[in-house]
């Protein structure tokens, strides 16, 4: 809804354009809702099968995510095969304050799904993930100080210093990107970023008012999701022939299909996943329909036909 209001506000001098944008947003939500409902129906109509018995084509399997090529999630340092960290900053706007996305970091690795009967390789490229939220927390002068850490992890979670280091790590990535371009002045910009990175690592920020010891007076929120290693997960995807099998038991591969695009990897149970997809579909369809009806009503009112 925020996007819709912003669209109308930005086109206040062009009401027709604003209505068209609003209708397009509603139509998009309506379409995405039906696509989500289709995923729900496919999941509900595709019975779960043991890995040793899966045929070629669309399959639904459940088991543990295993394998040697593991990642470490940036905040909780948990072994995983996929993670996503969203960094947001609390910013003041003309009509209030809100969380603004600063950046999203994610990575993934192929893994094996083992259900005890056999195991199958999963190529997670282009998958839709619905996985565990491992951590959420804030730092900064306006932070709530409340942190959510999944208790099943069995770890203490990141400290303020760890979170501060994650924010300053953005300077390392930006510096590397600039220096890799070989553009004129790239090295000079890299040196500036290196200095700011060093200051940030000590809790000092550069701002318009000079030096600050509180990350420039900003409050940051961190949200991490991960597909943890050796944990149960559901995969709904297409079974094909593995082009690079390690042995005779490694002949199949789960991936996003060329014809059937549904490819979901979830750490939720089948019932939880079905319930979530059904609810998301219903909400998106209703909101999309409400927006389109509202836009049509406004257009008819402006045309003095209502």
N, C-alpha and C positions, 0 to 999 in steps of 0.2 A: 504493500500500500504506500510505503514511503516513496518508492520509485514513481508511482502514479501521481502522487501529489507534487513531486518534483517536476514531473513532465508538464503538468498543468501550470505550475508556477513559472517554469522557464518559457512557456509559450503563451503567457497571459495576453500578449498583444496579438496573438494569432489563435483565436479560440478554435477554429476548425482544425488546425494542426494539432492542438492539444487534445481534441476529441479523437482524432485519428490515432495518435500515440496511445491514448488511454484504451481505445478499442483493441489496438494491436497487442497491448500488454494483457488485456483480459483474454483475448483469443489464444495467446501463447500459453497462459496458465491453464486454460480450458483444454488445449491440446496436450500439454504435458501431463495433466491430470489423467486423461484417458490413456496416455502411454504408460503411466504408472499403474493404472488399473489393469492394463494388459499384462504387465509384469506380474501383478498379483495373481491373475487368472492362470498364467503359464506356470507359476510356482505351485498353485493349488492343484493344477491338473497334471503336473509332472511328478509321478511318484518317486520317492527316494529309493535308490538302488545301491546294492553293495558294489564297491569299486571293481571287484573281479568280474562282475556281470554286466558292466555298462556297454551299450552298443554305440555305434557311430551316430552322431546327431545330438540333439538336445537332451541333456541328462541333469539329474539332481543328485548330488552325492554329499555325504557328511562324514567328517573325520577330523583328525588332527593335522595341523599344518606343520610339516617337518622339512628338514633339509639342512645342508651345510652352508649355503650361501646366505648368511643372515645379516641383517642390519641391526644397528643399535638406535633406538628412538632418541631424538636429540635431548628431550627434557627428562624423561624417567630412566633413560639408558637401558631399556628393556630389549631383549633379543626379539626381533620381529622380521616379517617379510614385507611389510608396508607400514609407512607412517605418514601422517600429515600434521603439520604444525601451523596453526593460524595465529598471526601476531596482529593485535589491534591496538589502537591508540585512542584515548578518550580526548575528544576535541570539542571545543566550544563553537557553536554555530549561532547565527543571528537569532534563531528561535529556540535556543536551548543547546544541549550537549548530547553527543552520541558516540558510539564506538565506530571508529573508522578503520577499515582494513589497511594494514601496512604492508603485509606480504604473506604469502603462503609457501611453505617449504614442504616438499613431499618426495618420497622415493619408494621404490618397490623392487622386489626380487622374485624370480620364479621359485616355486616351492612344490613339495609333494604333499598330496592329501592322502593320509593313511587311515583306513577305517578298520584295520585288523584283518581284513580278508585279502587286501592287496593295497598298492599305492599307485597313484597316477600323478603325473607331472601337470602343474597348472602354470600356464603363461598368463600373468595377470594384466598384460597390456590392455588398456581401454576398458577395464572392468569398472563396474559401479560398486563402490565399497560402502558397506554399512557395518562398521567395526567399532570396537570398544573405545570409549573416551577414557583415556588413561589419566589425563590431568587437565585441570583448569585452575588458573590462579592469576593474580595481579601483583604488580609492584608499582610504586610511585606515590606521590603525596596524597592522591585521592583514592587510593586502592581500598577495597573493602577488607583486605587482609584475610578473607575467607578463601580457602583452597579446597578443591575437590580432587582427591587422589583415589583411584580405584583400589579398594582394600585388598583385592585378590593379588595385587602385584607383589606385596610383601617387601616394599622398599619405602624409604623415607620421603622420596620425592625431591625435586630440585629446591635448592636454597635460593635466597635472594641474590646471592652472588652468582649462582648458576643462571638465573633468569636474566640478570644484568649482562652476563657474558654472552647470552644468546642474542640480546638486542645489539650489543656491540659487534657480534659476529657478522652482522649485516654489512659493516664497513669493510670487512675482509672480502666478502663476496663482491661488493661494489668495486673495491680496489682492483681485484683480479680481473673483473670484467672490463674496466677502463683500460688497464695496462695491456690487455689482450687485443684491443682494437688497433693499436699502433697509430692512433690519430695524433695530430699535433697537440701537444700539451697534455697528453694522457698520463705521462709519467709524473708531471707536476701535480695533476689532480690526484694521482695515486699517493703521492707523498702527503698531500693535505689530508686525504682520507686516513692514511696511516697515523698521522698525528692525532686526528680526532678519535680514531679507534683506541689509541693508547690512553687518551684522556678519559674516554668512556669506560675503559676497563678499570680505571681507578675511581669511577663514580663521578667523574667530572664531565659536564656537557658544555658545549659552546652554544650560546643563544644570543639573541639580539641584545640582551642586557648584560652580557659578559659571561663569566664562568658560573656554572651551577653544579651543585653536588647531588642533584636528584634527577638525573637523566633529562635535564632541560626543563624540569617542572612538569613533565608528562607522566601520565599513568598508562601503563601497558597491561594488556590482558593476553594470556597465552592459553591456547587450547590444543591439546595433542590427542590424536586418535591413532590407533595402531592395530595391526593384525599380528597378534603375538605368536611367537614360535611355541610349538608343542601345546597349543590350545585348540579346542574344538571350533570348527567353522563349517558353514554350508556354502556350497558352490553350485550355482545354476548356470551352466554354460554348454558349449558345443564340444563334443568329443570328436577328435580327429586323429589321424595317424601321426605319431611322433617322428619328425624327420631325422632326429639324431638320438636314437635310443642307446642307452648304456648296455642293456642286455635284453634278453627275450621277455623279461617282465616289465619292460619300460617302453612298450609299443604305443601306448595311448597318450594323448595330450588334451587337456581342457583349455579352451580359449574362447574368444569372441568369434562367433560364426560369421561367415560371409553373407548368408541369407537370413538366419535367425540372429538378430543383434543382441538379444537378451543375454547379459553376462553379469551376474551378481555374486559378489564374495561378501559373506556376512559372518560375524562372530555371534549373531543371535541364533536362538533356536528357530526351528521352522515355524512354529506358531507365532513367536514374536515377530519374525520377519513378515509373515503374511498379514498380521494385524497392523504393522507399521505401514506396509505398502497400501493396504486398503484405506487406512486413515488418511495418508498423504494424498491418495487419489481423490478421495471425497472432498477434502479441504480445498485442493487446487481446482477441482471442477466447480465447486460452489462459489469460490472467490472469483474465478474467471468469468463465470456466468453472471454473477452480481455486477462485476465491473462493466461487462458488455451491455447489460440491461440498463445500468445507470448512465452510461455514455449515450446510448440511444435515447433515453428519456430526456437527457439534457439537450441533445441535438433537436429533438422534437419540440421541446419547450422554447429553445432559441428561435426555431422556425415558426413559433406561435401555432403549432399543430397539436399542442398538448396543454 
